Amino acid sequence: MQEGRRGFPVAGVDYEEKTMGGMMTKGLVMLLSLLCGVEWALAGQNNPLGPEDSLSGSTWTVALDGSGQFQSIQEAIDHAQPGDTVWIKAGRYEEDVTIHSKERIKVLGEGMDLVTLVGLKRVGTLHLGKWPYGVTDLLISGMTIHQHGGLGIGIFNGGGIVLKKIRVEGMVFAQQVQKVHLEDCVIGGSETTGVAFVDSQGTLVGNFIHDNDHGVTVGGTSRVRLEHNVITRSLFEAVLVTNHGQATLVRNTLVGNGGGVRFRDESTGDIRGNIIGESKVGLVFSPKSHTRLSLNALYHNGQDYVLSGSPNVPAPERQGHTDVHLAPRFVAPDRDDFRLKADSPLIQIGNYSYLGALGPAEE
């Protein structure tokens, strides 16, 4: 019997099968569906947005010391109308928050290091949407969200949801939502998956995803684009694509994970300009998966290309003809600085100024 990241046993599932289709994660997805209801060296972790950046409506201030109109985030959100902004001042807010049946609102905190939201009773600290009611055109920025019951943020129904410059300590789960956009976020510490998509559509740009069992999972009929993300220290794959999921990976850095990218079932993928290294296996393909690869850098993997089966077999024929096998020369990977050194061989490769998520460091 093997153990997950926090030592929880998973019976009857070995490394090759402990995926989104595995027993533990299936159970979590079912539970979430029923309930529905490492720091990153990023410049500017505090939220650049302020109350003056409100839409055309009113700004409602939440402050624990009573200096705003509300002391509860939930009360302010319930009061907000289309075009309004909820501005959250620094503090630790211990409440469960649900946003549903809302459109065109902003929820802005003073900064991810200043505003913390901690759940109380249910699975999931922050719920966006609540069956059958969704939420549309929503921006959330500038706060840290602690998981409760294994879930940090659950997104259920709706679309046009932007999460920007937030830290999530736990899982972000999206089911049956469209146009989910995560940008400049720090997501880590999940006992299952950092970001999970089920029958959804989304983009991830410039995020740091770390210390999860899986980094990102793309399941069902989801279509997800990942660009300029760093995913590291996943117990299993950095990116797992299952069922009929479609994943496009462009210039990401996937380093130090149990596996790089795995395609199961009849999933599809377009993999371009990524750095994939220091994993047991770089890329794993099911016989029915369909992928296109070009200009990826693979290095220090146990195996680079593998076809899943009983047993797995090397699959050099699945590699991209323009893939390269060169070590990237990061600035300080032990400190999560995955910028390329000025003499990196991955600068000016093909039609890319550099490969991977982060460009070369200035001298």
C-alpha positions in Angstrom: 0.0 0.0 0.0 1.4 3.4 -1.1 0.9 6.7 0.6 -0.1 10.1 -0.7 1.7 13.3 0.1 0.4 13.6 3.7 0.8 9.9 4.4 -2.8 8.9 3.6 -2.8 5.3 2.3 -4.4 4.5 -1.1 -5.1 0.8 -1.3 -4.8 -1.1 -4.6 -3.4 1.8 -6.6 0.2 1.8 -7.8 2.1 4.7 -9.3 0.8 4.0 -12.8 -2.8 4.1 -11.7 -2.9 6.7 -8.9 -4.3 9.4 -11.2 -7.5 11.5 -11.5 -9.2 8.2 -12.5 -7.9 6.6 -9.3 -10.1 5.6 -6.4 -9.1 8.4 -4.1 -9.6 11.2 -6.6 -12.8 9.8 -7.9 -14.2 9.7 -4.4 -13.2 13.4 -3.9 -14.8 14.5 -7.1 -18.0 12.7 -6.2 -17.9 14.3 -2.8 -17.3 17.8 -4.2 -20.1 17.2 -6.8 -22.5 16.4 -4.0 -21.5 19.3 -1.7 -21.1 21.7 -4.6 -22.4 24.0 -2.6 7.2 27.3 -0.8 6.3 30.6 -1.4 6.8 31.9 -5.0 9.3 34.5 -5.9 6.8 36.7 -7.7 7.3 40.3 -8.0 4.4 42.3 -6.6 2.6 39.7 -4.5 0.4 42.4 -3.1 -2.7 43.3 -5.1 -2.1 46.3 -7.4 -5.8 46.9 -7.6 -7.5 49.1 -5.2 -11.0 50.4 -4.4 -10.5 53.1 -7.0 -10.5 50.4 -9.7 -14.1 49.6 -9.1 -16.4 49.1 -12.1 -19.3 51.5 -12.8 -21.0 50.7 -9.5 -20.4 51.2 -5.8 -17.5 50.1 -3.6 -18.3 48.3 -0.4 -15.5 48.0 2.2 -15.1 45.0 4.6 -13.0 45.6 7.7 -12.8 43.6 10.9 -12.3 46.8 13.0 -15.7 48.2 11.9 -14.2 51.0 9.7 -16.0 49.7 6.6 -19.7 49.2 5.8 -19.3 45.4 6.6 -17.3 43.2 8.9 -18.2 40.0 7.0 -17.1 39.3 3.4 -20.3 37.2 2.8 -22.6 40.1 3.9 -20.8 42.5 1.5 -21.1 40.1 -1.4 -24.7 39.4 -0.7 -25.3 43.2 -0.8 -23.3 43.8 -4.1 -25.0 44.5 -7.3 -23.7 44.3 -10.9 -20.8 46.6 -11.4 -19.9 46.8 -7.7 -16.6 46.2 -6.0 -16.1 44.5 -2.6 -12.9 45.9 -1.0 -11.4 43.7 1.8 -9.1 45.3 4.2 -6.3 43.5 5.9 -7.2 40.7 8.4 -8.0 37.1 9.0 -11.6 36.3 8.1 -13.0 33.1 9.5 -16.0 32.3 7.5 -17.4 30.2 4.6 -18.0 32.4 1.6 -20.3 31.6 -1.4 -20.8 33.8 -4.5 -23.7 32.8 -6.7 -26.4 34.5 -8.8 -24.0 37.4 -9.2 -22.5 39.0 -12.3 -19.9 41.7 -13.0 -18.5 42.2 -9.5 -15.0 42.4 -8.2 -13.8 41.0 -4.8 -10.4 42.7 -4.1 -8.2 42.2 -1.1 -5.4 44.5 0.0 -2.9 41.7 -0.8 -2.3 38.0 -0.6 0.0 38.6 2.4 -2.5 40.8 4.1 -5.9 39.2 3.7 -6.6 35.6 4.7 -9.8 33.7 4.3 -10.2 30.6 6.5 -13.2 28.3 6.2 -15.3 27.1 9.1 -17.6 24.2 8.6 -18.0 22.9 5.1 -15.8 21.4 2.4 -14.4 24.3 0.5 -13.6 27.7 2.0 -14.7 29.7 -1.1 -17.5 28.5 -3.4 -18.1 30.3 -6.7 -21.5 29.1 -8.0 -24.0 26.9 -6.3 -26.1 24.4 -8.2 -28.1 25.3 -10.1 -27.0 29.0 -9.8 -23.8 30.2 -11.3 -21.7 33.3 -11.3 -20.4 35.2 -14.3 -17.8 37.9 -14.9 -16.2 37.8 -11.5 -12.7 39.0 -10.5 -11.1 37.9 -7.3 -7.6 39.2 -6.4 -5.3 40.0 -3.5 -5.8 37.4 -0.8 -4.8 34.0 0.6 -7.4 31.3 0.9 -6.8 28.3 3.2 -8.3 25.0 2.4 -11.1 23.5 4.5 -11.8 19.8 4.2 -9.2 19.5 1.4 -10.7 22.2 -0.8 -9.7 25.8 -1.1 -11.9 27.1 -4.0 -14.7 25.2 -5.6 -16.1 26.7 -8.9 -19.4 25.2 -9.9 -21.4 26.5 -12.8 -21.0 29.9 -14.6 -18.1 31.5 -16.5 -15.9 34.5 -17.0 -14.2 33.9 -13.6 -10.8 35.4 -13.1 -8.5 34.6 -10.1 -5.5 36.8 -10.1 -2.7 37.3 -7.6 -4.1 35.1 -5.0 -2.6 32.3 -2.9 -4.5 29.1 -2.4 -3.3 26.7 0.2 -5.2 23.6 -1.1 -7.1 22.6 -4.1 -8.9 24.7 -6.8 -11.7 22.6 -8.3 -13.7 23.6 -11.4 -16.7 21.7 -12.7 -18.9 22.6 -15.6 -17.6 26.2 -15.9 -16.4 28.2 -18.9 -13.6 30.8 -19.2 -11.9 30.2 -15.9 -8.7 32.2 -15.8 -5.9 31.8 -13.2 -3.0 34.3 -13.4 -0.1 35.0 -11.2 -1.4 32.8 -8.5 0.4 30.6 -6.0 -1.3 27.2 -5.5 0.1 24.4 -3.3 -0.3 22.0 -0.4 -3.2 19.9 -1.8 -3.4 16.3 -0.8 -4.8 15.5 -4.3 -4.6 18.1 -7.1 -3.5 21.7 -7.2 -6.0 22.7 -10.0 -8.6 20.2 -11.3 -10.9 20.8 -14.3 -13.9 18.5 -15.0 -16.0 19.3 -18.0 -14.7 22.8 -18.0 -12.7 25.3 -20.1 -9.9 27.4 -18.7 -6.5 29.0 -18.9 -3.6 29.2 -16.5 -1.0 31.8 -17.1 2.1 32.6 -15.0 1.2 30.6 -11.9 3.4 28.8 -9.4 1.9 25.4 -8.6 3.8 23.4 -6.0 3.8 20.5 -3.5 0.6 18.8 -4.6 -0.1 15.1 -5.4 -0.8 16.2 -9.0 -0.2 19.7 -10.3 -3.0 20.1 -12.8 -5.6 17.6 -13.9 -7.8 17.9 -17.1 -10.7 15.5 -17.1 -14.0 14.8 -18.8 -14.4 17.0 -21.8 -12.3 19.9 -20.4 -10.2 22.1 -22.6 -7.4 23.8 -20.8 -4.4 26.0 -21.9 -1.3 26.3 -19.7 1.2 29.0 -20.5 4.3 30.2 -18.6 3.5 28.2 -15.4 6.0 26.6 -13.1 4.9 23.3 -11.6 7.2 21.6 -9.2 7.4 19.0 -6.4 4.2 17.2 -7.4 4.2 13.7 -5.9 2.9 12.3 -9.3 2.5 14.1 -12.6 2.8 17.8 -13.1 -0.1 17.6 -15.6 -2.5 14.7 -16.1 -5.0 14.6 -19.0 -7.7 12.0 -18.9 -10.9 10.9 -20.7 -11.5 13.2 -23.6 -9.7 16.2 -22.1 -7.7 18.5 -24.3 -4.6 20.3 -23.0 -2.4 22.8 -24.7 1.0 23.4 -22.9 3.1 26.3 -24.2 6.4 27.3 -22.5 5.9 25.9 -19.0 8.5 24.7 -16.6 7.7 21.3 -15.2 10.6 20.3 -13.0 11.1 17.9 -10.1 7.8 16.1 -10.2 7.0 12.4 -10.0 6.1 12.6 -13.7 6.0 15.3 -16.4 2.8 15.1 -18.5 0.6 12.0 -18.8 -2.1 11.4 -21.4 -4.6 8.8 -20.5 -7.6 7.3 -22.4 -8.5 9.3 -25.6 -7.1 12.6 -24.4 -5.3 15.0 -26.7 -2.4 17.4 -26.3 -0.4 20.1 -28.0 3.0 20.4 -26.2 5.3 23.3 -27.3 8.3 25.0 -25.9 8.2 23.4 -22.4 11.0 22.4 -20.1 10.3 18.9 -18.6 13.0 17.5 -16.3 14.1 15.7 -13.2 11.1 13.3 -13.2 10.6 9.5 -13.3 9.1 9.9 -16.8 8.9 13.0 -18.9 5.9 12.2 -21.1 3.5 9.2 -20.9 1.0 8.4 -23.7 -1.9 6.0 -23.8 -2.2 4.1 -27.1 -5.4 6.0 -27.9 -4.1 9.5 -27.0 -3.3 12.0 -29.7 -0.5 14.5 -29.2 1.7 17.0 -31.1 5.1 17.9 -29.7 7.6 20.5 -30.8 10.7 22.3 -29.3 10.4 20.9 -25.8 13.5 20.5 -23.7 13.7 17.3 -21.7 16.6 16.5 -19.3 17.5 14.2 -16.4 14.3 12.1 -16.6 14.4 8.4 -15.9 12.7 8.0 -19.3 11.6 10.7 -21.7 8.8 9.2 -23.8 6.8 6.2 -22.7 3.8 4.3 -24.0 1.5 3.1 -21.2 0.7 -0.6 -21.1 1.4 -3.8 -19.2 4.3 -3.2 -19.1 5.1 0.3 -20.2 7.5 0.5 -23.1 9.7 3.3 -24.4 8.1 5.3 -27.2 10.8 7.3 -29.0 8.5 7.5 -32.0 6.1 9.8 -30.0 8.7 12.5 -29.4 8.7 15.8 -31.3 11.2 16.0 -34.1 12.4 19.3 -32.9 12.6 18.4 -29.2 16.0 19.0 -27.5 17.7 17.2 -24.7 19.6 20.0 -22.9 19.9 20.9 -19.2 18.4 24.4 -18.8 20.8 26.0 -16.3 18.4 27.7 -13.9 19.5 30.5 -11.7 18.7 28.9 -8.3 16.2 26.0 -8.6 16.8 25.2 -4.9 15.2 28.6 -4.1 12.4 28.2 -6.7 14.1 30.6 -9.0 13.6 29.0 -12.4 14.8 31.8 -14.5 17.4 30.8 -17.1 21.0 31.9 -16.7 22.4 34.1 -19.4 24.4 31.2 -20.9 21.5 28.8 -20.9 21.4 26.6 -24.1 17.6 27.1 -24.1 17.8 30.8 -25.1 17.0 31.5 -28.8 15.7 28.0 -29.6 13.8 27.7 -32.9 11.2 30.5 -33.1 11.3 31.0 -29.3 13.4 33.6 -27.5 13.6 31.1 -24.7 12.0 27.8 -23.6 10.1 27.3 -20.4 8.1 29.6 -18.2 10.6 32.3 -17.2 13.1 34.2 -19.3 16.8 34.7 -18.7 17.9 36.6 -15.7 19.5 40.0 -16.3 23.2 40.2 -15.6 
